Amino acid sequence: MIIEFLNPQNPLVRGLILRKLNAYFFLEAIKLPTTAIDKINLASKKQVTFKVFVDTNFLFSFLGLHENPSNEAAKTLLDTIARIANKVKIKLYITPLTIDETKKVIINEERKLTNLRPTQILSNVAVNHISNGFAKKYFEECIKSNQSIKASDYFEPYLNNLIKVLREKGVEIYNDNKFEKYTMDQRVIDDIIDQQKLEETQFKNKPHLQKSYEKLEHDFVLWHFVNDLRPSYVESADEAGAFITTVDFRFINFDNIKRKKKRLKIPICIHPTNLIQILQLWIPRDEKFDIAVLSNLRFPFLFTEFDADTELTTIRIIEQLSRYENINDLKEDTVTSILFNQALRQKIQTNDDKLKDNILVKDAIIDEVKVHKILVEDKTKQLVKLDEKVKEKDKIVSNLTSEKTQTEQTNTELIQRLDKLENEKKLESKYSFDKESWQFKKEFQLLKNWDELPKRKWYLPFFILGVVSVLITIITLYHFFHLESYFSILISISLFLLGTIVLSFFNRDKIGVSFKYNFIPEKFRKEKMKEFEKQFLDKNPQPKRNEYTDYK
């Protein structure tokens, strides 16, 4: 989780951490005395020169020969040196002693891998289960080239053309005859003896982790040589001028112990990440700089424990497996099981006779095949049982499908019936509504027609009044004018005829209706209502239920 969080390629995380780091540096910087600030300003302005001697382990990270968490730090240091080349002159050197030790280590690693013929499957398994070391890089190269590479071909450029390779990378040989006298220097000899005693105590149960006399001699000769290159009194890194860059933490711990005894302020042995921190004063602030700083913070969390015995055991097993022509026929899981079979590894580690490795690995393969056969048989039985269960499940599914079909048919029928009932309900509701509307309209029309009849009830009284008026007129004319009798009769007949003609204007039917309305109202009402109803039915027939067949 921490390694993922400190990913220098994530701009959000990088920005967050560097803001907090810059705030801390600012708080610490304001506490510096004036003399320290003056020295910093002076150092940032003048041309600074560093001689950096590379140790063997750093060289392997530098060349990418072994898988190590420090590889990233070595690459970052080289990028940093290239960026500040116009401000700080940094020259990388390698001593003849370091070249000899480098070749010895490469030869030793080549001997470990010389009998290997790794296939793609073996290389994949090895890469996934070997954490560090030369072997992992070798197997990665086999995967990359998609073929088996001989160890001699892989290491040949570094054994026969090491100096050329180093010069191409910007590393020069520091030829100085003084190295030989340092091997006889009593200070070096005393340090070797003290370190041997210390490691015998520290690695009492793991003697293979103790450094040989030759390795200690190389480290301590280099340390004393670089220490003598420095001025007798050094207060700052730019005054020191010379360093040893290494990824060997035992060598760095030795330097810490020596500095405490000699009261030296500036370390001689320095890890690439610490050297990058020293060079920060001259590095322009940009994205590359931020990535380098965050990479340094993440570096301590990248280390995993490296067990040389475990690696050697793995290589011995792979060596035997690579002898089988049909090894690629095995699955990667099977090869992994063989490679990390604890019983086999225990036998290989306790067996000093490598000739017996083939027998042990062969037995392990046979055992693995037997186990695999048993597993296959178990799987076959399980498959048979599963097949039976599947058939039972299929039968159940078939029955359920049939039931589902029947249920769906029943549901469909029920839905249709419900739709039909719903439709009938709607039709019935519409029929009732239309019938009620028709009934209401009928009653309203009948009442309306009846209400119009009372206007005719005065037709008869008007007619009687007209007849009386004519008679009164005739009598009045006879009385006032004393007409002769024949003439009087003629006038009377004329007036009567005239009055009859005038009164006929009222229509005999209307007079008859008015007579019935005034003298026989109930009978007349029933007759008229029937007549009105008939007229209404002719124009507005009554709704019939059988006419409602579809709801719209």
C-alpha positions as CSV (number, residue, x, y, z in Angstrom):
1,M,0.0,0.0,0.0
2,I,2.8,2.4,0.9
3,I,4.7,1.7,-2.3
4,E,1.6,2.3,-4.4
5,F,0.8,5.5,-2.5
6,L,4.4,6.8,-3.0
7,N,4.1,6.3,-6.8
8,P,6.2,9.2,-8.2
9,Q,4.2,9.0,-11.5
10,N,1.0,10.1,-9.7
11,P,0.9,13.9,-9.9
12,L,-1.7,14.3,-7.2
13,V,0.3,12.2,-4.6
14,R,3.5,13.8,-5.7
15,G,2.1,17.3,-5.2
16,L,0.7,16.5,-1.8
17,I,3.9,15.0,-0.4
18,L,6.3,17.5,-1.8
19,R,4.2,20.4,-0.5
20,K,4.4,19.0,3.0
21,L,8.1,18.2,2.5
22,N,8.8,21.8,1.3
23,A,7.0,23.2,4.3
24,Y,9.2,21.1,6.6
25,F,12.4,22.2,4.8
26,F,11.2,25.8,5.0
27,L,10.7,25.6,8.8
28,E,14.1,24.0,9.2
29,A,15.8,26.5,6.9
30,I,14.7,29.5,8.9
31,K,16.6,28.0,11.9
32,L,19.9,28.0,10.0
33,P,22.6,30.4,11.3
34,T,23.9,33.1,9.0
35,T,27.2,31.3,8.5
36,A,25.5,28.2,7.2
37,I,23.4,30.3,4.7
38,D,26.5,32.1,3.5
39,K,28.2,28.7,2.8
40,I,25.1,27.5,0.9
41,N,25.1,30.6,-1.2
42,L,28.8,30.3,-1.9
43,A,28.5,26.6,-2.8
44,S,25.6,27.3,-5.2
45,K,27.6,29.9,-7.1
46,K,31.0,28.2,-7.5
47,Q,31.9,25.3,-9.7
48,V,31.9,22.1,-7.6
49,T,33.7,18.9,-8.6
50,F,33.0,15.5,-7.2
51,K,34.9,12.2,-7.7
52,V,32.5,9.4,-7.2
53,F,33.9,5.9,-7.0
54,V,31.4,3.2,-7.8
55,D,31.2,0.1,-5.7
56,T,30.6,-3.4,-7.1
57,N,26.9,-3.7,-6.2
58,F,26.2,-0.2,-7.5
59,L,27.9,-1.2,-10.7
60,F,25.5,-4.1,-11.1
61,S,22.5,-1.9,-10.6
62,F,24.1,0.7,-12.9
63,L,24.5,-1.9,-15.6
64,G,21.1,-3.6,-14.9
65,L,22.8,-7.0,-14.3
66,H,20.9,-7.9,-11.2
67,E,17.4,-7.3,-9.9
68,N,17.6,-5.0,-6.9
69,P,15.4,-2.2,-5.5
70,S,18.5,0.1,-5.8
71,N,18.3,-0.2,-9.6
72,E,15.8,2.6,-9.7
73,A,18.0,4.8,-7.4
74,A,21.0,4.2,-9.6
75,K,19.1,5.2,-12.8
76,T,17.8,8.3,-11.0
77,L,21.3,9.3,-9.9
78,L,22.6,9.0,-13.5
79,D,19.8,11.1,-14.8
80,T,20.5,13.7,-12.1
81,I,24.2,13.9,-12.9
82,A,23.4,14.4,-16.6
83,R,20.9,17.3,-15.8
84,I,23.4,19.3,-13.7
85,A,26.5,18.6,-15.8
86,N,26.9,22.4,-16.6
87,K,26.7,23.3,-12.9
88,V,28.5,20.5,-11.0
89,K,31.3,18.4,-12.5
90,I,30.8,14.8,-11.4
91,K,33.2,12.1,-12.6
92,L,32.4,8.5,-12.0
93,Y,35.4,6.3,-11.4
94,I,36.1,2.6,-11.0
95,T,39.2,1.2,-9.4
96,P,41.1,-1.9,-10.7
97,L,40.2,-3.6,-7.5
98,T,36.5,-3.1,-8.2
99,I,36.9,-4.3,-11.8
100,D,38.6,-7.5,-10.5
101,E,35.9,-8.1,-7.9
102,T,33.1,-7.4,-10.5
103,K,34.5,-10.0,-12.9
104,K,34.9,-12.5,-10.0
105,V,31.2,-12.0,-9.1
106,I,30.1,-12.3,-12.7
107,I,32.1,-15.5,-13.2
108,N,30.6,-17.0,-10.1
109,E,27.1,-16.1,-11.2
110,E,27.9,-17.6,-14.7
111,R,29.0,-20.8,-13.1
112,K,25.7,-21.0,-11.2
113,L,23.7,-20.6,-14.4
114,T,26.0,-22.3,-16.9
115,N,24.1,-25.6,-17.0
116,L,20.7,-24.0,-17.4
117,R,18.7,-24.3,-20.6
118,P,15.6,-22.4,-19.5
119,T,12.4,-22.8,-21.6
120,Q,9.7,-20.1,-21.6
121,I,7.7,-22.0,-18.9
122,L,10.8,-22.3,-16.7
123,S,11.7,-18.7,-17.2
124,N,8.2,-17.5,-16.4
125,V,8.0,-19.6,-13.2
126,A,11.5,-18.4,-12.2
127,V,10.8,-14.7,-12.8
128,N,7.5,-14.9,-10.8
129,H,9.1,-16.5,-7.8
130,I,12.7,-15.1,-7.6
131,S,12.7,-11.7,-6.0
132,N,16.2,-10.4,-6.6
133,G,19.6,-11.2,-8.0
134,F,21.4,-12.0,-11.2
135,A,19.2,-15.0,-11.9
136,K,16.0,-13.0,-12.2
137,K,17.5,-10.6,-14.8
138,Y,18.9,-13.6,-16.7
139,F,15.4,-15.3,-16.9
140,E,13.8,-12.0,-17.8
141,E,16.2,-11.7,-20.7
142,C,15.3,-15.3,-21.8
143,I,11.6,-14.3,-21.8
144,K,12.3,-11.1,-23.7
145,S,14.3,-12.9,-26.4
146,N,11.7,-15.7,-26.5
147,Q,14.5,-18.3,-26.5
148,S,16.9,-20.1,-24.2
149,I,20.1,-18.1,-23.7
150,K,23.4,-19.6,-22.6
151,A,24.8,-18.0,-19.4
152,S,28.2,-17.6,-21.2
153,D,26.6,-15.7,-24.0
154,Y,24.6,-13.5,-21.5
155,F,27.6,-12.5,-19.4
156,E,30.3,-12.5,-22.2
157,P,30.1,-8.7,-22.9
158,Y,30.7,-7.9,-19.2
159,L,33.6,-10.3,-18.9
160,N,35.5,-9.6,-22.1
161,N,34.5,-6.0,-22.7
162,L,33.7,-4.6,-19.3
163,I,36.0,-1.5,-19.5
164,K,34.5,-0.6,-22.9
165,V,31.0,-1.0,-21.6
166,L,31.8,1.2,-18.6
167,R,33.3,3.9,-20.7
168,E,30.3,4.0,-22.9
169,K,28.3,4.6,-19.7
170,G,30.6,7.4,-18.6
171,V,32.7,5.5,-16.0
172,E,36.5,5.9,-16.2
173,I,39.2,3.6,-14.6
174,Y,41.1,5.3,-11.8
175,N,44.6,3.9,-12.3
176,D,46.7,4.6,-9.3
177,N,49.6,2.5,-8.0
178,K,48.8,3.4,-4.4
179,F,46.1,0.7,-4.3
180,E,48.7,-2.0,-3.8
181,K,50.2,-0.5,-0.7
182,Y,46.7,-0.2,0.8
183,T,46.3,-3.9,0.8
184,M,49.3,-4.1,3.2
185,D,48.1,-1.0,5.2
186,Q,47.7,-2.0,8.9
187,R,44.6,0.2,9.1
188,V,42.9,-1.9,6.4
189,I,44.1,-5.2,8.0
190,D,42.7,-4.1,11.4
191,D,39.4,-3.1,10.0
192,I,39.1,-6.5,8.2
193,I,39.8,-8.4,11.4
194,D,37.3,-6.3,13.3
195,Q,34.6,-6.7,10.6
196,Q,35.2,-10.5,10.5
197,K,34.6,-10.8,14.2
198,L,31.5,-8.6,14.0
199,E,30.0,-10.7,11.2
200,E,30.8,-14.0,12.9
201,T,28.7,-12.7,15.8
202,Q,25.9,-11.2,13.6
203,F,25.7,-14.2,11.2
204,K,26.5,-17.0,13.5
205,N,23.6,-19.1,12.3
206,K,24.0,-17.9,8.7
207,P,27.7,-18.3,7.9
208,H,27.0,-18.0,4.1
209,L,26.1,-14.4,4.7
210,Q,29.6,-13.5,6.0
211,K,31.8,-11.6,3.6
212,S,35.0,-13.2,2.5
213,Y,38.4,-11.7,3.2
214,E,38.8,-10.6,-0.4
215,K,35.4,-8.7,-0.4
216,L,36.3,-7.0,2.9
217,E,39.7,-6.1,1.6
218,H,38.2,-4.5,-1.5
219,D,35.7,-2.5,0.5
220,F,38.2,-1.2,3.1
221,V,41.0,-0.5,0.7
222,L,38.6,1.6,-1.3
223,W,37.3,3.3,1.9
224,H,40.7,4.3,3.1
225,F,41.9,5.4,-0.3
226,V,38.9,7.8,-0.8
227,N,39.3,9.0,2.8
228,D,42.9,9.9,2.1
229,L,41.8,11.8,-1.1
230,R,39.8,14.2,1.1
231,P,41.2,17.2,3.0
232,S,42.0,16.5,6.6
233,Y,39.0,18.7,7.8
234,V,35.7,18.7,5.9
235,E,32.6,20.5,6.9
236,S,30.4,20.3,3.8
237,A,29.9,17.9,0.9
238,D,31.4,20.3,-1.7
239,E,34.6,20.4,0.4
240,A,34.8,16.6,0.6
241,G,35.2,16.2,-3.2
242,A,35.2,12.4,-3.2
243,F,32.6,9.7,-2.4
244,I,32.0,6.0,-2.7
245,T,28.5,5.3,-4.0
246,T,27.3,1.9,-3.0
247,V,24.1,-0.1,-2.4
248,D,25.8,-2.3,0.1
249,F,24.3,-1.4,3.4
250,R,26.9,-3.3,5.4
251,F,29.6,-1.1,3.7
252,I,27.5,2.0,4.6
253,N,27.2,0.8,8.2
254,F,31.0,0.3,8.3
255,D,31.4,3.9,7.1
256,N,29.0,5.1,9.9
257,I,31.0,3.4,12.6
258,K,34.3,4.7,11.3
259,R,33.0,8.3,11.0
260,K,31.8,8.2,14.6
261,K,35.2,7.0,15.8
262,K,37.0,9.6,13.7
263,R,34.3,12.3,14.2
264,L,33.9,12.9,10.5
265,K,30.8,14.9,9.5
266,I,30.5,14.0,5.8
267,P,30.0,10.3,4.9
268,I,32.4,8.6,2.5
269,C,30.1,5.7,1.6
270,I,26.9,7.1,0.3
271,H,23.8,5.5,-1.2
272,P,22.6,6.9,-4.6
273,T,19.5,8.4,-2.9
274,N,21.6,10.3,-0.4
275,L,23.9,11.6,-3.2
276,I,20.8,12.8,-5.1
277,Q,19.8,14.7,-1.9
278,I,23.2,16.4,-1.8
279,L,22.9,17.4,-5.5
280,Q,19.5,18.9,-5.0
281,L,21.1,22.3,-4.3
282,W,22.0,22.5,-8.0
283,I,19.0,20.8,-9.6
284,P,16.4,23.1,-11.1
285,R,12.9,22.5,-9.8
286,D,10.8,20.7,-12.4
287,E,8.7,17.5,-12.8
288,K,11.8,15.3,-13.2
289,F,13.2,16.7,-9.9
290,D,10.0,16.1,-8.1
291,I,9.8,12.5,-9.4
292,A,13.4,11.9,-8.2
293,V,12.7,13.2,-4.7
294,L,9.6,11.1,-4.3
295,S,11.5,8.0,-5.6
296,N,14.0,8.5,-2.9
297,L,11.3,8.6,-0.3
298,R,9.8,5.3,-1.6
299,F,13.2,3.6,-1.9
300,P,13.4,2.1,1.7
301,F,10.1,0.3,1.2
302,L,11.2,-1.5,-1.9
303,F,13.6,-3.9,-0.2
304,T,12.7,-7.6,0.1
305,E,14.8,-10.1,2.0
306,F,17.2,-11.9,-0.4
307,D,18.1,-15.4,0.5
308,A,21.1,-16.7,-1.5
309,D,20.5,-20.3,-0.4
310,T,17.0,-20.2,-1.6
311,E,18.1,-18.7,-4.9
312,L,20.8,-21.4,-5.4
313,T,18.3,-24.1,-4.6
314,T,15.9,-22.8,-7.1
315,I,18.6,-22.6,-9.8
316,R,19.7,-26.2,-9.0
317,I,16.1,-27.5,-9.5
318,I,15.6,-25.4,-12.7
319,E,18.9,-26.8,-14.0
320,Q,17.6,-30.4,-13.6
321,L,14.2,-29.5,-15.0
322,S,15.8,-27.9,-18.1
323,R,17.4,-31.2,-19.0
324,Y,14.0,-32.7,-19.8
325,E,13.1,-32.3,-23.5
326,N,9.4,-32.4,-22.9
327,I,9.3,-30.0,-20.0
328,N,7.2,-27.6,-22.0
329,D,4.5,-30.2,-22.0
330,L,3.9,-29.6,-18.3
331,K,1.6,-26.9,-17.2
332,E,3.1,-23.8,-15.5
333,D,1.3,-24.7,-12.3
334,T,2.8,-28.2,-12.2
335,V,6.3,-26.7,-12.8
336,T,5.7,-24.2,-10.0
337,S,4.6,-27.0,-7.6
338,I,7.8,-29.0,-8.4
339,L,10.0,-25.9,-8.1
340,F,8.6,-25.0,-4.7
341,N,8.1,-28.4,-3.3
342,Q,9.3,-28.0,0.2
343,A,10.4,-31.6,0.6
344,L,12.5,-31.4,-2.6
345,R,14.0,-28.0,-1.6
346,Q,15.0,-29.4,1.8
347,K,16.7,-32.4,0.2
348,I,18.5,-30.2,-2.3
349,Q,19.7,-27.8,0.4
350,T,21.1,-30.6,2.5
351,N,22.6,-32.5,-0.4
352,D,26.1,-31.4,-1.3
353,D,26.4,-33.9,-4.2
354,K,24.9,-32.2,-7.2
355,L,25.0,-35.5,-9.1
356,K,22.1,-36.6,-6.9
357,D,20.0,-33.6,-7.8
358,N,18.8,-35.3,-11.0
359,I,17.5,-38.3,-8.9
360,L,15.8,-36.0,-6.4
361,V,14.1,-33.9,-9.0
362,K,13.1,-37.0,-11.0
363,D,11.5,-38.4,-7.8
364,A,9.8,-35.1,-7.2
365,I,8.4,-35.1,-10.8
366,I,7.1,-38.7,-10.4
367,D,5.5,-37.7,-7.1
368,E,4.0,-34.6,-8.6
369,V,2.7,-36.7,-11.5
370,K,1.2,-39.2,-9.1
371,V,-0.4,-36.4,-7.1
372,H,-1.6,-34.9,-10.4
373,K,-3.0,-38.2,-11.4
374,I,-4.8,-38.6,-8.1
375,L,-6.1,-35.0,-8.5
376,V,-7.2,-35.8,-12.1
377,E,-9.1,-38.9,-10.9
378,D,-10.7,-37.0,-8.1
379,K,-11.6,-34.3,-10.5
380,T,-13.0,-36.9,-12.9
381,K,-15.1,-38.4,-10.1
382,Q,-16.3,-34.9,-9.2
383,L,-17.1,-34.2,-12.8
384,V,-19.2,-37.4,-13.0
385,K,-21.0,-36.4,-9.8
386,L,-21.4,-32.9,-11.1
387,D,-22.7,-34.3,-14.4
388,E,-25.3,-36.3,-12.6
389,K,-26.3,-33.3,-10.6
390,V,-26.4,-31.3,-13.8
391,K,-28.7,-33.9,-15.3
392,E,-31.0,-33.7,-12.2
393,K,-30.9,-30.0,-12.4
394,D,-31.8,-30.1,-16.1
395,K,-34.7,-32.4,-15.3
396,I,-35.9,-30.1,-12.6
397,V,-35.4,-27.2,-15.0
398,S,-37.4,-29.0,-17.7
399,N,-40.2,-29.7,-15.2
400,L,-40.1,-26.1,-14.0
401,T,-40.1,-24.9,-17.6
402,S,-43.2,-27.0,-18.4
403,E,-44.9,-25.7,-15.3
404,K,-43.9,-22.3,-16.2
405,T,-45.4,-22.7,-19.7
406,Q,-48.6,-24.0,-18.2
407,T,-48.7,-21.2,-15.7
408,E,-48.1,-18.7,-18.4
409,Q,-50.9,-20.1,-20.5
410,T,-53.2,-20.0,-17.4
411,N,-52.1,-16.5,-16.7
412,T,-52.7,-15.6,-20.4
413,E,-56.2,-17.0,-20.2
414,L,-56.9,-15.2,-16.9
415,I,-55.6,-12.0,-18.3
416,Q,-57.9,-12.4,-21.4
417,R,-60.8,-13.1,-19.1
418,L,-60.0,-10.2,-17.0
419,D,-59.7,-8.0,-20.1
420,K,-63.1,-9.3,-21.3
421,L,-64.7,-8.7,-17.9
422,E,-63.1,-5.3,-17.7
423,N,-64.4,-4.6,-21.2
424,E,-67.9,-5.8,-20.3
425,K,-67.8,-3.7,-17.2
426,K,-66.9,-0.7,-19.2
427,L,-69.6,-1.5,-21.8
428,E,-72.2,-1.9,-19.0
429,S,-71.1,1.3,-17.4
430,K,-71.3,3.1,-20.8
431,Y,-74.7,1.6,-21.5
432,S,-76.1,2.6,-18.1
433,F,-74.7,6.1,-18.6
434,D,-76.1,6.4,-22.1
435,K,-79.5,5.1,-20.9
436,E,-79.6,7.5,-18.0
437,S,-78.6,10.3,-20.3
438,W,-81.3,9.3,-22.8
439,Q,-83.9,9.0,-20.0
440,F,-83.0,12.4,-18.7
441,K,-83.1,13.9,-22.2
442,K,-86.5,12.3,-22.8
443,E,-88.1,13.5,-19.5
444,F,-86.6,17.0,-20.2
445,Q,-88.0,17.1,-23.7
446,L,-91.5,15.9,-22.6
447,L,-91.6,18.5,-19.9
448,K,-90.4,21.1,-22.3
449,N,-93.1,20.2,-24.8
450,W,-95.8,20.2,-22.2
451,D,-94.7,23.6,-20.8
452,E,-95.3,25.1,-24.2
453,L,-99.0,24.0,-24.3
454,P,-100.3,26.4,-21.6
455,K,-99.9,29.3,-24.1
456,R,-102.9,27.8,-26.0
457,K,-105.3,27.7,-23.0
458,W,-106.6,31.3,-23.9
459,Y,-107.6,30.3,-27.4
460,L,-111.2,29.3,-26.3
461,P,-111.9,32.4,-24.1
462,F,-110.7,34.6,-26.8
463,F,-113.0,32.9,-29.3
464,I,-116.1,33.3,-26.9
465,L,-115.1,36.9,-26.3
466,G,-115.0,37.5,-30.0
467,V,-118.5,36.0,-30.6
468,V,-119.9,38.1,-27.7
469,S,-118.3,41.2,-29.1
470,V,-119.9,40.7,-32.5
471,L,-123.4,40.2,-30.8
472,I,-122.9,43.3,-28.7
473,T,-121.9,45.2,-31.8
474,I,-125.1,44.1,-33.7
475,I,-127.3,45.0,-30.8
476,T,-125.6,48.4,-30.3
477,L,-126.0,49.2,-34.0
478,Y,-129.7,48.3,-34.0
479,H,-130.4,50.2,-30.8
480,F,-128.7,53.4,-31.8
481,F,-129.4,53.6,-35.5
482,H,-133.0,52.1,-35.5
483,L,-132.4,50.4,-38.7
484,E,-135.2,48.8,-40.7
485,S,-135.8,45.2,-39.9
486,Y,-134.6,43.8,-43.2
487,F,-131.7,46.0,-43.2
488,S,-131.0,45.2,-39.6
489,I,-131.1,41.5,-40.4
490,L,-128.7,42.0,-43.3
491,I,-126.3,44.0,-41.2
492,S,-126.4,41.4,-38.4
493,I,-125.7,38.5,-40.8
494,S,-122.9,40.5,-42.4
495,L,-121.3,41.2,-39.0
496,F,-121.8,37.7,-37.9
497,L,-120.1,36.4,-41.0
498,L,-117.3,38.9,-40.6
499,G,-116.9,38.0,-36.9
500,T,-116.8,34.3,-37.8
501,I,-114.2,34.9,-40.5
502,V,-112.1,36.9,-38.0
503,L,-112.6,34.3,-35.2
504,S,-111.7,31.4,-37.6
505,F,-108.2,32.9,-37.6
506,F,-107.7,31.3,-34.2
507,N,-107.8,27.7,-35.8
508,R,-110.3,25.2,-34.7
509,D,-107.6,22.8,-33.6
510,K,-106.1,25.3,-31.3
511,I,-109.5,26.1,-29.9
512,G,-110.1,22.4,-29.4
513,V,-106.8,21.9,-27.6
514,S,-107.6,24.9,-25.4
515,F,-111.0,23.4,-24.6
516,K,-109.4,20.0,-23.6
517,Y,-106.7,21.8,-21.7
518,N,-109.2,23.8,-19.6
519,F,-112.0,21.2,-19.1
520,I,-110.3,17.7,-19.2
521,P,-106.7,18.4,-18.2
522,E,-105.6,14.9,-16.9
523,K,-106.8,13.0,-19.8
524,F,-105.4,15.6,-22.2
525,R,-102.0,15.5,-20.4
526,K,-101.7,11.7,-20.8
527,E,-102.6,11.9,-24.4
528,K,-100.1,14.6,-25.1
529,M,-97.4,12.9,-23.2
530,K,-97.8,9.8,-25.3
531,E,-97.8,11.9,-28.4
532,F,-94.6,13.7,-27.2
533,E,-92.9,10.4,-26.3
534,K,-93.6,9.0,-29.7
535,Q,-92.2,12.0,-31.4
536,F,-89.1,11.8,-29.2
537,L,-88.6,8.1,-29.8
538,D,-88.8,8.7,-33.6
539,K,-85.9,11.1,-33.4
540,N,-84.0,9.5,-30.4
541,P,-84.3,5.8,-30.2
542,Q,-83.7,4.2,-26.8
543,P,-80.2,2.6,-26.3
544,K,-80.1,-1.2,-26.5
545,R,-77.7,-3.4,-24.6
546,N,-76.9,-5.7,-27.5
547,E,-75.6,-2.7,-29.5
548,Y,-72.7,-2.3,-27.1
549,T,-70.1,-4.8,-28.3
550,D,-66.8,-2.9,-28.1
551,Y,-65.5,-0.2,-25.8
552,K,-64.0,2.8,-27.4
